[in-house]
């Protein structure tokens, strides 16, 4: 089983009502939540470890997890409020305003997290859950406890406006990268991590030196690339689709990518270090197809297995 570790929240999506006035419609979301949903819909065993509220929004999150075949036995329930993320769309591109103080997702400690994880073969970390303490530090410590025996994928999914202490955040992300077998970044993430001038390839090389076996770089309509140590980059083109919005696109890519690796039996330490280029291509391609479906409809709505003709 893949255990997705991180935030679950409510995306407040802008929408016009029948009178033409602007408003917001609540939708279940969060990068790690969306990825768990996506993996479950693709038929791969998956669970979520996240702080979730018992309020009406939290109840909705649990319902959607269950309906998408996601194991919720590692969810940490509390009566604290659910994080809200107000989404602004500009030509289909999403920006976010978060309300996260004292939330169920943020106010968790490493002692709240499970330690009986025999069924778990891989972990996913990232998103805004790595931004705010005490939860962010708890996730890092949890990763440090389990990285030696399981595959770890990290997607920082950096939201600069959400970072209150850049020095602390950079240190935390570097600790996660040093634990990771797989790191996925967008071109925006990469340029924030390495703001000095230089090519994307040079910045990927800096990231590789921290230790991940595979670095994946997503570039929207320009496709996706991946690197293994001392090997040539692997490239998979994007699909041409009519984009409604980009909410959840990277999360659906992650779901497809991890599902492909899991189905191929590659989510263990030995296999991931020896992974063949053809298997990386297959995983990238499956992720691209999953993301293409998501961007073609409103909100973070990952595809079901039957929607993918692969």
Buried (B, 14 or more C-beta within 10 A) or exposed (E): BBBBBBBBBBBBBBEEEEEEEEEBEBBBBBBBBBBBBBBBBBBBBBBBBBBBBBBEBBEBBBEBBEEBBBBBEBBBBBEBBBBBBBBEBEEEEBEBEBBBEEBBBBBBEBEBBBEEBEEBBBBBBBBBBBBBEEBBBBBBBBBBEBBEEBBBBBBBBBBEEBBEEEEBBEEBBEBBBEBBBBBBBBBBBBBBBBEEEEEBEEBBBEBBEBEBBBBBBBBBEEBBBBBBEEEEEBBBEBBEEEBBBBBBBBBBBBBBBBBBBBBBEBBBBEBBEEBEEEBBBBBBBBBBBBBBBBBBBBBBBBBBEEEBEE
